[in-house]
Amino acid sequence: MADRSTREPFDPALKLHARIKAQAMARGLMVYPMGGTIDGRRGDHVLLAPPFIVSDAELDLLVERLGRPRFTWGSRSLVDASATRQTYIAALQAADARDMAPLLAFVRS
């Protein structure tokens, strides 16, 4: 979005979806880009769709090719009752309330 507070999309003349596709392909990634997803003219989206059988190493590679550090998911078990699990649950709850920052920080902690 060009403006998150108003949810205003980017100007269609920017062809943002096509530019993202070109950059992704330059990094060895295939994506599914689309423009005009709001009203046939405005709105861009780009879908990443790895197969269900993707390995952790392949997901790490995908994230790294997007120019981001790999996910570590707190570097501890999320199954056992622990402070790490509580932090994860709190981050999920924040994401449900549209605050993604805690979850993004957690997955790389």
C-alpha positions in Angstrom: 0.0 0.0 0.0 1.2 3.5 -0.7 -0.4 4.7 2.5 -1.2 2.1 5.2 -3.3 4.5 7.3 -5.8 5.1 4.4 -5.1 1.8 2.7 -4.5 3.7 -0.5 -2.9 1.4 -3.2 0.1 2.4 -5.3 -0.5 4.3 -8.5 -1.2 1.7 -11.3 1.2 3.6 -13.6 4.1 2.4 -11.4 3.3 -1.2 -12.5 4.7 -2.3 -9.1 3.7 -5.9 -9.5 5.7 -6.2 -12.8 8.7 -4.5 -11.2 8.6 -6.9 -8.3 8.4 -9.9 -10.6 11.5 -8.7 -12.5 13.5 -8.3 -9.3 12.3 -11.7 -8.1 13.3 -13.4 -11.3 16.7 -11.7 -11.2 17.2 -13.4 -7.8 16.1 -16.8 -9.1 12.5 -16.7 -7.7 9.3 -17.3 -9.6 6.3 -15.3 -8.4 2.7 -14.8 -9.4 2.2 -11.1 -10.0 -1.2 -9.4 -10.7 -2.3 -5.8 -11.0 -5.8 -4.4 -10.8 -6.9 -6.6 -8.0 -9.1 -4.0 -6.2 -11.2 -2.7 -9.1 -9.7 -3.9 -12.3 -7.2 -1.0 -12.4 -5.8 -0.3 -9.0 -4.2 -2.7 -6.6 -1.1 -4.9 -6.9 -0.3 -8.3 -5.3 2.5 -10.8 -5.7 2.0 -14.3 -4.6 4.8 -16.6 -3.4 3.7 -20.2 -3.6 6.3 -22.8 -2.6 5.1 -26.4 -2.8 3.7 -28.1 0.3 6.7 -30.5 0.2 9.3 -27.6 0.5 12.1 -28.2 3.0 13.2 -25.9 5.7 16.5 -25.3 3.8 14.5 -24.3 0.7 12.4 -21.9 2.7 15.5 -20.4 4.2 16.9 -20.0 0.6 13.7 -18.3 -0.5 13.8 -15.8 2.4 17.4 -15.1 1.8 16.8 -14.5 -1.9 14.2 -12.0 -0.9 17.0 -10.2 0.9 15.9 -11.0 4.4 17.6 -13.0 7.2 16.3 -16.5 7.6 13.6 -17.4 10.1 14.8 -19.0 13.4 11.5 -19.1 15.2 13.0 -18.1 18.6 15.7 -20.8 18.3 13.8 -23.0 20.7 10.9 -25.5 20.8 7.5 -24.0 20.4 5.8 -27.2 21.6 7.0 -27.1 25.2 5.5 -24.7 27.7 8.2 -22.0 28.0 8.8 -18.3 27.8 9.6 -18.7 24.1 6.2 -20.2 23.5 4.5 -17.5 25.4 6.4 -14.8 23.4 5.3 -16.6 20.2 1.6 -16.8 21.3 1.7 -13.1 22.2 3.2 -12.3 18.8 0.4 -14.3 17.1 -2.2 -12.4 19.0 -0.7 -9.1 18.0 -0.7 -10.2 14.4 -4.4 -11.1 14.7 -4.9 -7.5 15.8 -3.0 -6.3 12.6 0.3 -5.6 14.4 2.8 -7.8 12.6 6.0 -6.2 14.2 6.2 -8.6 17.2 5.8 -11.7 15.0 8.3 -10.5 12.4 10.8 -9.8 15.3 10.1 -13.2 16.8 10.6 -15.3 13.7 14.1 -13.8 13.4 15.1 -14.0 17.1 
